[in-house]
């Protein structure tokens, strides 16, 4: 038994590492500062096949798996999280729901362009009034002849307003069951559909080069055939999508934590204080040793969850554990790296300053750390809290 | 157009990001760890792939000499799209000099019956920059160095060759050896599909005996070149800072004139 990568996985990892170092690192600080979406980088990632990584070749994919996808995310986030989340959301929220739940026709229509990275898809789940709490969904869709008519608002939707955004998959209440509980369904809304308004992008604390908007549906009509999967199955579908996404966000978190280690190790060999390189001081050596240990443990956690996912074994608890420990590692490492860098770490144009701003959302997105603890506790057989 | 057979010489080198060490007895680079594709060879691989593509049919064969049957750098180039590789690996090849290496590579290249041989102008680790022209001489092919643009047609290769003043246009019959400079083309990043496909591509592993080279003609035994001493490189001198007090432009012009840049 081995936890090391196969030669092909290692080759992929090294390729993405090289790409991030050569193509992302030199340009990202400026894009980030100007809050610009990295179109050229997205196009280059598309040519490399990163958007098609976990999908079969018949839909334009690379024939890889979710583990390979997470490897790529870790290496990208090691350099920049805006780029990593753009890929993460494009694949696991944009394309994956269509691949997992779509009809053959829907797959053929959307996946080739989503896999090529020439089109981005978004997933409209979170609303101003709630995210993981699906019962709070307010957006509605009702049938009118052979159309669905959507009304409601979605909040914090990644990749929803770029020049290449082609669709948003929105969750909406399509009825009530006999106990009065909402029946939630997923519906594909193509970009540019009348009645879909993309609000101006948010001003965020971090992930400044990623694209995030509020979306409004106002009597927005799409063909009945745009229903994704079965009617009323939307809740189960997005739980599956979120479980997978947690592994991906865990891998991204490990990338950020590793980026903090990389930058700190380099800086500690260069910077001098009181006549010595700061790497000679044990106070900082211990700090860096802890950062390395945290990163290593979190990496093992996402790899375990991703391996289970790819092998078709249960992975819900492991995904929550990985997301919990990895986002914590990212947050703590970002704080420690900034401390090691002193004043330079507080500058927006230093990678460490970006890591600090980008780390916090990892404890929130794709389920908060509190939600992860709920999932873990319930997987241990503890009762649902009231 | 006819089938175009391009051979690209690739070197697998220690990762330049890791600290390098010299063997204190021979003053040559230690190559004990994992080796990777020399980035300066990725330009040749990309150019070879583009030329084969433009010819409307053809393929790239990689030729490499490396210790311990190392193939990880070759796998990278195969993942980019090369069709096959010939790897010469033999313990007797340790301590080879440039000419010895050229003899080995020439013997391997002959087997591939190339229309065109592409190499980098020089490698990134230990280099003399003489190997490609030695190779051309041994193969009996014409060689054109410092190529920045290539077109192939009618059994000839037409190139733009970088010079200090601009570029020369040169035409030569095929087969030929060309050396390409870094930045001539944008090397592609291998896709995962390419990486998986590389797994099944043939790598011919040959020894000196397989190539029919006489014993003692290559490797340390045949080397006529020896590193006798090593000096640390001169550290870069600090630059001069010109503070503009109204005359900065004249001082910059004077500085550049002194360097004979203008």
Interface residues (C-beta under 8 A of the other chain):
Chain A: X7 X8 X11 X12 X14 X15 X18 X19 X44 X47 X48 X49 X53 X57 X62 X63 X64 X68
Chain B: X36 X72 X75 X76 X79 X188 X189 X190 X191 X192 X193 X195 X196 X198 X199
